[in-house]
Amino acid sequence: MTKIELIGLSFEELLGELEKFGEKKFRAKQLWQWLYFHGVTDFSKMTSFSKDLREKLEQNYSITRPKIVTEQISSDGTRKWLLEFADGQRIETVYIPEEDRGAICVSTQVGCGVGCKFCHTGSQRITRNLTAGEIVSQFMVARDVYGEWPSPSNGTPRKLSNVVVMGMGEPLHNTENTIKALNILTDGEGIALSKRRITLSTSGIAPKMLQIAQETGVKLAVSLHAPNNEKRTSIMPINKQYPLEEVLKACQEYQKIVTSRYITFEYLMLKDINDSLDDARELVALMKKYKLGAKFNLIAFNPWPGCGFEPSSNNRIRAFSQELERGGFVAPVRVARGQDILAACGQLKSKKEQN
């Protein structure tokens, strides 16, 4: 008999499983806490349950983590894991440390179907969506590695404070599993991350953005990368399907629901393509036209083998940032992290044959 995987089940689904054994709601709550507060993977350690119940759980269910195939640590402390799931498919997950906290960058698909021309991940064709459990378990693997179940063993603040849904794949091409995973991560009885500490990044799948606002309330980041449709379509073919006007209208609707959050617009600086002062002025006009509470993340392009783009110069990026700031928008330049292990923005790629 195939065992049912518990990681990724909603609380209601977990309750339904325990009701098969005549157990009540409080037992489901206890099991949820064993899984997501304590991080336990061994039923025999669930000491609040009778031996009989532990045996039934062991016979019928599994608690698994993806296998860590390789781990790489950058000179700047960024850590990248190549993870393998039960069917042999692999993805990459990245930990990005900051001075007083750190973010786990999780993937939502094996590969990506958006096909942005500047993105290394996009050159790997989409294989499949990840399940909610496979998305959540990336964060759980990191907690295993850093010993943060239920809290750091040495009494120091958590290293793993934030989640960015910015890894491999387009989250809004896997909306239901992504929403389910985010709601598990933010559930107060388990992992209990604040919605303010989770940012979902999308290439602009406009019809699904409102659903994310309504069902999760997490922060939103939109990969913009160009100030007009002509330029954006040339580097992001998805813009033909969801042009800028549609994306920015969806951003307006998002902010009507998640009223306390700025929308972050990610902007990759590509030499002689989207990095002129005229481009910056056009961005300012665009934001003001749609009356968006926005900030920009300017990203230095991270070259990868075989790409046809070059990074903008530091002077050009600085001038671009200053022009946006003159227009009234915060526009910091994101410091590239983990470049030496291909863990930086747009560099993730994990074909099956990787070792």
C-alpha positions, 0 to 999 in steps of 0.5 A, a space after each residue: 500500500 502506498 503511504 500518504 505524504 503528510 507534508 503539504 496536506 492542509 489542516 482540513 485534509 490532515 483532520 480528515 485523515 485522522 478522522 478515519 481512525 476515529 480521532 478528534 480535532 485536537 489530535 490533528 492540531 497536535 500532529 500539525 504541531 509535530 510536523 510544522 512547529 517541531 519539525 519531527 519526521 519520526 512518528 515514534 517521537 510524537 510522544 503525545 500520541 498513544 503507541 497504537 496511534 503512532 503505529 497506525 500513522 507509521 503504517 499509513 503515512 510518510 513524512 519525507 524531505 527532499 534529498 540534498 544531492 549537493 550543497 554549495 556555499 558561496 564566499 559571501 555565505 549564500 548557500 545553495 542546495 540541489 534537492 531531489 524529490 521522490 520521482 528523481 526530479 531536481 530543483 535548487 533552493 538558496 539561502 541568502 544571509 543578511 546581517 541580522 536575518 536571512 531568506 530562503 528562496 524557494 522554487 515552485 516548478 521543475 524548470 520554467 515555462 515563461 522563457 525570459 531570454 535573460 534567465 538561465 532557469 528559463 533555458 531549462 524547459 518546464 518539466 512539472 509543477 511542484 506539489 504544495 508539500 515539495 514547496 514547503 519542504 524546501 524551507 523545512 530542509 533549511 530549518 533542518 540544516 540550521 537546527 531551527 526546530 522549533 527555534 535555534 538551539 543556541 538561543 540566537 535569533 533565527 537565521 531563516 526569517 523570510 521566504 522569497 518565492 523567486 526560485 525556479 519556475 513561475 509561481 502563478 503557473 502553479 497557483 493552487 499549490 503555491 497558495 496552499 504552501 504559503 498558507 502552511 508556512 504562515 499558519 500560526 500553529 506551525 511554522 508561523 512566518 509572518 505574511 510580511 516576511 514572504 514575497 512572491 515574485 511573478 513575471 506578471 500572470 495578471 489574472 492570477 495576481 488578485 487570487 494571491 492577494 485574496 488568499 494569502 496577503 503576502 508581499 508582491 514583486 513583479 518582474 518588470 524589466 522594461 518601461 514599455 511593451 515593445 522592449 518588454 516583449 523583446 526580452 519577456 515573451 510572456 508580455 504578448 499574453 499579459 501586456 504591461 497595461 494588464 499587469 499594472 491594472 492587476 497591481 492596482 487591484 492587489 493594492 486595494 486588498 493588501 493595502 499596507 504593502 508596496 509592490 516591488 518592481 524588479 528591474 534587471 539592468 541590461 546594457 543598451 537594452 533597458 538602462 537609459 535615462 529615458 527608460 527611467 523617466 518612462 518608468 516614472 511616468 508609468 508608475 504615476 499613471 497607474 498611481 501605484 505604491 511602488 519601489 524598484 529593485 535594480 538588479 545587476 545582470 548575472 551572466 551565465 554560460 551561453 547568454 547573449 546579454 551584458 550587464 550595465 555599467 555601475 555608473 549607468 545603474 547608479 544614474 538610472 537609480 538616481 533618475 527614479 529617485 528624482 521621480 519619487 521612487 525608492 530604487 536601491 541596487 540589489 547586491 548580487 549574492 552567490 554569483 560564484 556558485 550560480 545562485 544569484 538572480 536568474 542563475 538557477 538551473 538544475 538538470 537531472 544530470 547535475 551532480 
